[in-house]
């Protein structure tokens, strides 16, 4: 079976315009109201999706990885790990303090 045989023929613009005029000429206000709503609601939804699609995306964060010589001794590695751990501990302490301040403001403590 050919696909084109299954699909209906599209209406001409004149036929569509005649159908709209005939629909409006009936004088049924409730049909006009629901017809308007049936066009307005999907239009508003599509405009909402269009608006949301234009949100700026954040720029990717760049990570710089230090390059180390392959023959560095274990003492240098351990010293660097201690420095990194001190930085991490300081950051966690600041974060914990900010959460504690927030808890005091909210009366959670």
Protein Blocks (a to p, Z undefined) as FASTA:
>chain_A
ZZklmpccdddfklmmmmmmmmmmnopaklmmmmmmmmmmmmmmmmmmmmmmmpccdddd
ddddddddfkbcfklmmmmmmmmmmmmmmmmmmmmmmmmmmmmmnomZZ
